[in-house]
Amino acid sequence: MTTRDLTTDLEGGIAAASQAVRAGQLIVVPTDTVYGVGADAFSPTAVRRLLDAKGRTRSQPPPVLIGRPETLDALVADVPGWLRRLLGEVWPGALTVVLQAQPSLTWDLGETHGTVAVRVPADERTRRLLDVTGPLAVSSANRTGEPPATTVGEAEEMLGDTVTVYLDGGSTADAVPSTILDATGSSPRVLRQGAVALETLHAFNNTIEPAQDAP
């Protein structure tokens, strides 16, 4: 287990993290919302290791982070026009979208029922890492039921040596997680209200339903 300070050694941190990903190990990275624990999205063993580290089952598959918006079309079967316009405004940023996955993809993220949740993070350092590793399965860097980590120390305290490389990027900008938008059906709906407000989403599609626990 190693910790690399991205503020003093960005390239070294990216190299160490990408090596760990290629070996099927877990890494912790800063994002624009909270710290995330990541694994090679195309390695079922690595994804299983991620779920075990968090204390999750296959019924809670992790989202996938990508480095560039144009990568989305390689992972999903269809992007509605209104959603493409929305993503053009908010990505990179704190919006995770759930879409039908490309049926040809050879991965196993868990019980996704043919869907995938995708986001382009706004943290430039993490996007540079994603350019090297390709898509990563990334979930908040905490044990299930615990608050999400906003510092690398909080992540290490919860995940310990289940993670091979911790990338320290300082305190994350915002403790609010991403908004999750399900666009797989005819009636899009917010699964989790987060950093992107419902009003922002409604500017592109006013039929989007709010999260069930929204006030």
C-alpha positions as CSV (number, residue, x, y, z in Angstrom):
1,M,0.0,0.0,0.0
2,T,1.4,3.4,-1.0
3,T,0.2,7.0,-1.0
4,R,1.3,9.4,-3.7
5,D,0.9,13.2,-3.3
6,L,-0.5,14.5,-6.6
7,T,0.4,18.1,-5.7
8,T,4.2,17.3,-5.8
9,D,4.3,14.2,-8.1
10,L,1.4,14.0,-10.5
11,E,3.1,11.9,-13.1
12,G,4.6,9.5,-10.6
13,G,1.1,9.1,-9.0
14,I,-0.5,8.4,-12.3
15,A,2.1,5.9,-13.2
16,A,1.8,4.0,-9.9
17,A,-2.0,4.0,-10.0
18,S,-2.1,2.8,-13.6
19,Q,0.3,0.0,-12.8
20,A,-2.0,-1.1,-10.0
21,V,-5.0,-1.0,-12.2
22,R,-3.3,-3.1,-14.8
23,A,-2.5,-5.6,-12.1
24,G,-6.2,-5.8,-11.1
25,Q,-5.7,-3.9,-7.8
26,L,-7.7,-1.1,-6.3
27,I,-6.8,2.6,-6.2
28,V,-8.2,5.6,-4.5
29,V,-8.5,8.9,-6.4
30,P,-9.7,12.4,-5.8
31,T,-12.7,13.6,-7.9
32,D,-14.6,16.8,-8.1
33,T,-17.1,15.5,-5.6
34,V,-15.6,13.0,-3.1
35,Y,-12.8,10.5,-3.1
36,G,-13.4,7.4,-5.1
37,V,-12.1,3.8,-5.0
38,G,-11.5,2.5,-8.5
39,A,-10.7,-0.7,-10.4
40,D,-10.4,-1.7,-14.1
41,A,-14.0,-1.8,-15.3
42,F,-13.2,-4.7,-17.7
43,S,-11.7,-6.9,-14.9
44,P,-14.5,-8.9,-13.1
45,T,-11.9,-9.9,-10.5
46,A,-11.0,-6.3,-9.8
47,V,-14.7,-5.2,-9.7
48,R,-15.4,-8.0,-7.2
49,R,-12.5,-6.8,-5.1
50,L,-14.0,-3.2,-5.2
51,L,-17.4,-4.4,-4.0
52,D,-15.8,-6.5,-1.3
53,A,-13.7,-3.6,0.0
54,K,-16.9,-1.5,0.3
55,G,-19.0,-4.3,1.8
56,R,-21.3,-4.4,-1.2
57,T,-23.0,-7.2,-3.1
58,R,-23.4,-7.5,-6.9
59,S,-26.8,-5.9,-6.5
60,Q,-25.0,-2.6,-6.1
61,P,-22.8,-2.3,-9.2
62,P,-20.4,0.6,-9.3
63,P,-20.5,3.5,-11.8
64,V,-17.9,3.9,-14.5
65,L,-15.7,7.0,-14.9
66,I,-14.4,8.0,-18.3
67,G,-11.9,10.7,-19.2
68,R,-13.6,12.2,-22.2
69,P,-17.3,12.7,-23.2
70,E,-16.7,11.1,-26.6
71,T,-15.9,7.8,-24.9
72,L,-19.6,7.5,-23.9
73,D,-20.7,6.2,-27.3
74,A,-18.3,3.3,-27.0
75,L,-20.0,2.2,-23.7
76,V,-23.7,2.9,-24.3
77,A,-26.2,1.9,-26.9
78,D,-28.1,5.1,-27.4
79,V,-28.0,8.7,-26.1
80,P,-31.2,10.8,-26.5
81,G,-30.7,14.2,-28.1
82,W,-31.8,16.1,-25.1
83,L,-29.3,14.2,-22.9
84,R,-26.5,14.8,-25.3
85,R,-27.2,18.5,-25.1
86,L,-27.3,18.3,-21.3
87,L,-24.0,16.5,-21.1
88,G,-22.5,19.0,-23.4
89,E,-23.2,21.6,-20.8
90,V,-22.4,19.8,-17.5
91,W,-19.6,17.4,-18.4
92,P,-17.0,17.2,-17.1
93,G,-19.0,17.5,-13.9
94,A,-21.1,16.0,-11.1
95,L,-23.8,14.2,-13.2
96,T,-23.8,10.4,-13.5
97,V,-26.1,9.1,-16.2
98,V,-27.6,5.6,-16.4
99,L,-28.0,4.3,-19.9
100,Q,-28.4,1.0,-21.7
101,A,-24.9,-0.5,-22.1
102,Q,-23.5,-1.6,-25.4
103,P,-24.4,-5.4,-25.6
104,S,-21.0,-6.2,-27.1
105,L,-19.1,-5.1,-24.0
106,T,-17.2,-7.9,-22.2
107,W,-17.4,-6.7,-18.6
108,D,-19.2,-7.7,-15.4
109,L,-20.0,-4.8,-13.1
110,G,-22.6,-6.8,-11.2
111,E,-26.4,-7.0,-11.6
112,T,-26.7,-4.0,-13.9
113,H,-29.6,-5.5,-16.0
114,G,-27.9,-4.3,-19.1
115,T,-27.3,-0.8,-18.0
116,V,-24.3,1.3,-17.0
117,A,-23.9,4.5,-15.0
118,V,-21.3,6.8,-16.5
119,R,-19.6,10.1,-15.5
120,V,-16.8,12.4,-16.7
121,P,-15.3,13.9,-13.5
122,A,-14.3,17.5,-13.5
123,D,-11.0,16.8,-11.7
124,E,-8.3,17.2,-14.4
125,R,-5.8,14.9,-12.6
126,T,-8.3,12.1,-12.5
127,R,-9.2,12.6,-16.2
128,R,-5.4,12.4,-17.0
129,L,-5.3,9.1,-15.2
130,L,-8.4,7.8,-17.1
131,D,-6.7,8.7,-20.3
132,V,-4.0,6.2,-19.3
133,T,-6.1,3.5,-17.7
134,G,-9.3,3.7,-19.8
135,P,-12.7,3.4,-18.1
136,L,-12.6,2.7,-14.3
137,A,-15.3,1.3,-12.1
138,V,-15.4,3.9,-9.3
139,S,-17.5,4.1,-6.2
140,S,-17.2,6.5,-3.3
141,A,-14.1,5.6,-1.2
142,N,-15.9,4.5,2.0
143,R,-17.4,1.4,3.6
144,T,-21.1,1.1,2.8
145,G,-23.0,3.0,5.4
146,E,-20.1,5.3,6.3
147,P,-19.8,9.0,5.2
148,P,-18.0,9.4,1.9
149,A,-14.3,10.3,2.2
150,T,-13.3,13.9,1.4
151,T,-9.6,13.4,2.2
152,V,-7.3,10.6,1.4
153,G,-6.8,10.0,5.1
154,E,-10.5,9.3,5.6
155,A,-10.4,6.9,2.7
156,E,-7.4,5.1,4.1
157,E,-9.0,4.8,7.5
158,M,-12.0,3.0,6.0
159,L,-10.4,0.9,3.3
160,G,-6.9,0.3,4.6
161,D,-4.8,-2.2,2.8
162,T,-7.6,-3.4,0.5
163,V,-6.3,-0.5,-1.7
164,T,-2.9,-0.7,-3.3
165,V,-2.4,3.0,-4.3
166,Y,-3.9,6.1,-2.7
167,L,-3.6,9.3,-4.6
168,D,-3.6,12.3,-2.3
169,G,-5.1,15.4,-4.0
170,G,-6.0,17.3,-0.8
171,S,-9.5,17.9,0.4
172,T,-12.1,17.5,-2.3
173,A,-13.9,20.6,-3.5
174,D,-17.4,19.5,-2.4
175,A,-18.7,16.7,-0.1
176,V,-21.9,16.5,-2.2
177,P,-21.9,13.5,-4.5
178,S,-22.9,13.5,-8.1
179,T,-26.6,13.6,-9.2
180,I,-27.6,10.3,-10.7
181,L,-30.0,10.5,-13.6
182,D,-31.6,7.3,-15.1
183,A,-32.3,7.9,-18.8
184,T,-33.0,4.2,-19.7
185,G,-36.8,4.5,-19.9
186,S,-39.4,6.7,-21.5
187,S,-39.7,8.7,-18.3
188,P,-36.2,9.8,-17.1
189,R,-35.9,10.2,-13.4
190,V,-33.3,11.3,-10.8
191,L,-32.2,8.3,-8.7
192,R,-30.1,10.5,-6.3
193,Q,-30.2,14.2,-6.0
194,G,-26.7,15.6,-5.7
195,A,-24.6,18.4,-6.9
196,V,-26.5,19.1,-10.2
197,A,-29.8,20.7,-9.4
198,L,-33.1,19.4,-10.8
199,E,-33.7,22.8,-12.3
200,T,-30.6,22.4,-14.4
201,L,-31.9,19.1,-15.7
202,H,-35.3,20.5,-16.4
203,A,-33.8,23.1,-18.7
204,F,-33.1,20.2,-21.1
205,N,-36.1,17.9,-20.3
206,N,-38.9,19.1,-18.1
207,T,-40.3,15.6,-17.8
208,I,-37.5,14.4,-15.6
209,E,-38.9,13.0,-12.4
210,P,-37.3,14.1,-9.1
211,A,-35.7,11.6,-6.7
212,Q,-38.3,9.9,-4.5
213,D,-36.7,11.2,-1.3
214,A,-36.6,14.8,-2.6
215,P,-38.5,17.4,-0.6
